[in-house]
């Protein structure tokens, strides 16, 4: 079987830590070029941007976009219009409307568009999903806390409008929940904490419900020190009381040995062939008004924002623990 030739666009931490090693070890793909204005990768041709790369390699079949979210839409649109299959690092865009435009363009050009929700490919996700099917989940408690200085050292883009702040790691928890939890998730309220000189939140408290009847509380913190906390706990009932939990990358299911949740075959390239990708984010994914920087309050305040026919409570406050 011939290998699919592809290029990486954006050579930051996630590209170097995950994409490059996975691609180099894969028999299905061949990394043929990199586009980055700030970094170079030895051993392959390097270009300043995607336009220069596509001019030099006009027949390129696929690209992996590892740029910051703020420039991802225009870069993805350029690649799709060129006829490339496209992998989008998470988040796939700053707004759901951006992703809808890209999906429509991919369909019209008959190329693949794949959103890399890499946490869904952890080894324990599918067993947990199967175990929860047919059970009533009443409560879900999510604690997702890590240190931005470890995972995004010196990366100021994450604090600018569109960078999503604490929702950059929080998306991982949401992508797992939306896969394993019966029903769809609906956001009811959000309390966001902003550093005084940043445009995106450093921490958040979310209240959600699933259409299957579960109450979900999420605590997100991007300034947590020490060991990271990636915990999802569920409790509920079926014919007998049951609960399961995800803690530090390991599922604990009643009556089963603990299952590791982490895998090294990440970032979506291992999941399917380049011609089969298509994805759309769920309706509860962070909204355009948040991503566009509309939540730039610098003092405690609250209001009710209308989402379609459903009002959502929003509370924001300045957070003095951290400055960008």
C-alpha positions in Angstrom: 0.0 0.0 0.0 1.4 3.4 -1.0 1.9 6.0 1.8 -0.2 9.2 1.9 2.0 12.2 1.4 1.2 15.1 3.8 2.5 18.3 5.3 2.3 19.8 8.7 1.3 23.5 9.0 2.3 25.1 12.2 5.4 23.6 14.0 4.6 24.3 17.6 4.7 22.1 20.7 1.9 19.8 19.8 3.3 19.2 16.3 6.7 18.4 17.7 5.5 16.3 20.6 2.8 14.3 18.9 2.3 14.8 15.2 5.9 14.4 14.0 6.8 11.3 16.0 3.5 9.6 15.1 3.9 10.4 11.4 7.5 9.2 11.4 6.5 5.9 12.9 3.5 5.4 10.7 3.6 3.1 7.6 0.6 4.8 6.2 1.9 8.4 5.9 4.9 10.2 4.6 5.8 13.7 6.0 7.0 15.6 3.0 7.0 19.2 4.1 6.5 21.7 6.9 5.1 25.3 6.8 5.9 27.5 9.8 6.9 31.2 10.0 9.0 30.6 13.2 10.3 27.0 13.2 12.1 24.5 11.0 12.1 20.7 10.9 15.4 19.1 9.8 15.1 16.5 7.0 12.1 17.9 5.1 11.6 21.1 3.0 10.4 24.0 5.1 8.3 26.9 4.0 7.2 30.2 5.6 3.5 29.5 5.1 0.9 27.2 3.5 0.7 29.3 0.3 4.4 28.9 -0.4 4.2 25.2 0.4 1.3 24.6 -2.0 3.0 26.6 -4.7 6.1 24.3 -4.3 4.1 21.1 -3.9 0.9 21.7 -5.9 -0.2 18.0 -5.9 0.0 17.6 -2.1 -2.8 15.2 -1.0 -3.2 16.1 2.7 -2.2 18.5 5.5 -2.3 18.5 9.3 -3.1 22.0 10.6 -1.4 22.6 13.9 -1.6 26.4 13.8 -3.2 28.5 16.5 -7.0 28.6 16.4 -6.9 32.3 15.3 -5.5 31.5 11.9 -6.9 28.0 11.4 -10.0 28.9 9.4 -8.2 30.7 6.6 -5.5 28.1 6.4 -8.0 25.3 6.3 -10.0 27.0 3.6 -6.9 27.5 1.5 -6.0 23.8 1.8 -9.5 22.6 1.0 -9.8 24.9 -2.0 -6.5 23.3 -3.2 -8.1 19.9 -3.0 -6.2 18.7 0.1 -7.6 16.4 2.8 -7.4 18.3 6.1 -6.8 17.3 9.7 -7.7 20.1 12.1 -6.0 20.1 15.5 -8.4 20.8 18.4 -10.2 23.1 18.6 -11.2 22.9 14.9 -12.0 26.6 14.8 -12.8 29.7 16.9 -16.5 29.3 16.2 -18.9 26.6 15.2 -19.9 28.7 12.2 -16.3 28.6 10.9 -16.3 24.8 11.1 -19.7 24.6 9.3 -18.3 26.7 6.4 -15.3 24.3 6.3 -17.5 21.2 6.4 -19.6 22.5 3.5 -16.5 23.4 1.5 -15.0 19.9 2.1 -18.2 18.3 0.9 -18.3 20.4 -2.2 -14.7 19.6 -3.1 -15.2 15.9 -2.1 -12.2 15.9 0.2 -12.0 14.8 3.9 -12.1 17.1 6.9 -11.2 15.5 10.2 -11.4 17.2 13.6 -8.7 15.7 15.9 -10.5 15.0 19.2 -7.5 13.0 20.3 -8.8 12.2 23.8 -11.5 10.1 22.3 -8.9 7.6 21.1 -7.7 6.8 24.6 -7.8 3.0 25.2 -10.5 3.2 27.9 -13.1 5.4 26.1 -14.9 2.7 24.1 -15.1 0.2 27.0 -16.5 3.0 29.2 -19.0 3.9 26.5 -20.2 0.3 26.1 -20.5 -0.1 29.9 -22.6 3.0 30.2 -25.1 2.0 27.5 -28.4 1.0 29.0 -27.5 2.4 32.4 -29.1 5.5 33.9 -26.5 8.1 34.7 -27.7 10.6 37.3 -24.7 12.7 38.1 -21.3 13.5 36.5 -18.5 15.4 38.2 -15.6 16.5 36.0 -12.4 18.0 37.5 -9.9 19.0 34.8 -7.0 20.9 36.2 -3.5 21.4 34.9 -0.7 24.0 34.7 -0.7 26.1 31.6 3.0 26.9 32.3 3.8 23.2 31.7 1.6 22.5 28.7 1.8 25.9 26.9 5.1 27.5 28.1 5.5 31.0 26.7 2.5 30.7 24.3 0.7 34.0 24.5 -1.8 33.1 21.7 -3.9 31.1 24.2 -4.8 34.2 26.1 -5.8 36.2 23.0 -9.4 36.3 21.7 -10.0 32.9 20.0 -7.3 31.1 22.0 -10.0 29.6 24.3 -7.9 29.7 27.5 -8.9 27.0 29.9 -11.2 25.5 27.3 -8.2 24.4 25.3 -7.7 21.5 27.8 -11.3 21.5 28.8 -12.3 20.4 25.3 -10.6 17.1 26.0 -13.0 16.3 28.9 -16.0 17.4 26.8 -14.9 15.3 23.8 -14.7 12.2 26.1 -18.1 13.0 27.8 -19.8 13.5 24.4 -18.6 10.1 23.3 -19.4 8.0 26.4 -22.4 9.7 28.0 -25.8 8.6 26.8 -27.8 11.6 25.2 -26.6 15.0 24.2 -25.1 17.7 26.4 -26.7 21.1 27.0 -25.0 24.0 28.7 -27.1 25.8 31.4 -24.6 28.1 33.1 -20.9 29.1 33.1 -18.8 31.0 35.6 -15.6 32.2 33.9 -12.5 33.6 35.6 -10.3 36.0 33.6 -6.8 37.3 34.4 -6.8 41.1 34.4 -4.9 41.5 31.2 -6.1 38.4 29.2 -9.0 37.9 26.7 -9.7 34.3 27.5 -10.5 32.6 30.9 -8.0 30.8 33.2 -10.7 28.8 35.0 -14.4 27.9 34.7 -17.3 26.3 36.4 -19.9 24.8 34.1 -23.3 23.3 34.8 -24.7 21.1 32.0 -27.4 18.4 31.6 -27.7 15.5 29.2 -30.9 14.8 27.3 -30.8 11.4 29.0 -31.3 13.0 32.4 -27.7 13.4 33.9 -26.6 16.5 35.8 -23.1 17.5 34.9 -20.7 19.8 36.8 -17.3 20.7 35.4 -14.5 22.4 37.2 -11.7 23.6 34.9 -8.5 25.3 36.1 -5.5 26.2 34.0 -3.4 27.5 36.9 -3.3 24.3 38.9 0.2 23.4 40.3 1.6 19.9 41.0 0.2 16.8 39.3 -2.6 17.3 36.8 -6.1 16.2 37.6 -8.1 14.7 34.7 -11.0 13.2 36.5 -14.5 12.2 35.4 -16.8 10.5 38.0 -20.3 9.2 37.2 -22.9 7.8 39.5 -26.4 6.5 38.7 -28.6 3.5 38.8 -29.8 0.7 36.6 -31.0 -2.6 38.0 -28.3 -2.1 40.6 -26.3 0.9 41.8 -23.4 1.6 39.5 -20.6 4.1 39.2 -17.4 4.5 37.2 -14.6 7.0 37.1 -11.7 8.3 34.9 -8.8 9.4 37.0 -5.4 10.5 35.7 -5.9 8.6 32.4 -7.3 5.4 33.9 -10.9 4.1 33.9 -12.3 2.3 36.9 -15.3 0.2 36.1 -17.1 -2.0 38.6 -16.1 -5.7 38.2 -13.2 -4.9 35.9 -9.5 -4.3 36.2 -8.4 -0.7 35.8 -7.9 0.2 32.2 -5.3 2.7 31.0 -6.7 5.6 29.1 -3.6 6.9 27.3 -2.3 5.8 23.9 0.7 6.8 21.8 -1.2 6.5 18.5 -2.8 9.9 19.0 -3.8 12.9 16.9 -6.3 11.1 14.7 -3.9 10.0 11.9 -4.0 6.4 13.3 -7.8 6.3 13.4 -8.8 6.2 9.7 -7.6 6.6 6.2 -7.2 10.0 4.7 -10.3 9.5 2.5 -12.8 8.8 5.2 -12.6 11.8 7.5 -15.6 14.0 8.3 -16.6 15.6 11.5 -18.7 18.3 13.0 -18.5 19.7 16.6 -21.5 19.2 18.9 -24.0 22.0 19.5 -22.7 22.6 23.0 -19.1 23.3 22.0 -17.8 26.8 23.0 -19.9 29.4 21.2 -19.0 32.1 18.7 -19.6 34.9 21.2 -17.1 33.4 23.6 -14.5 32.6 21.1 -14.8 36.1 19.4 -13.8 37.7 22.7 -17.3 39.0 23.7 -16.6 37.9 27.3 -14.0 40.5 28.1 -15.4 41.8 31.4 -12.8 42.9 33.9 -15.1 42.9 37.0 -17.6 40.6 38.4 -20.8 40.7 36.5 -23.6 38.4 35.2 -26.2 38.4 32.5 -28.4 36.0 30.6 -27.5 35.3 27.0 -30.0 33.8 24.6 -28.9 30.7 22.8 -31.7 30.1 20.3 -34.8 29.6 22.4 -32.7 28.7 25.5 -31.3 31.3 27.9 -27.9 30.6 29.4 -26.6 32.2 32.7 -23.1 33.6 32.4 -21.0 34.9 35.3 -17.5 36.3 34.8 -15.0 37.7 37.2 -11.4 38.9 37.2 -8.8 36.5 38.6 -5.8 38.1 40.3 -3.8 34.8 40.6 -2.3 35.1 37.1 -1.2 37.7 34.6 -0.5 36.8 31.0 
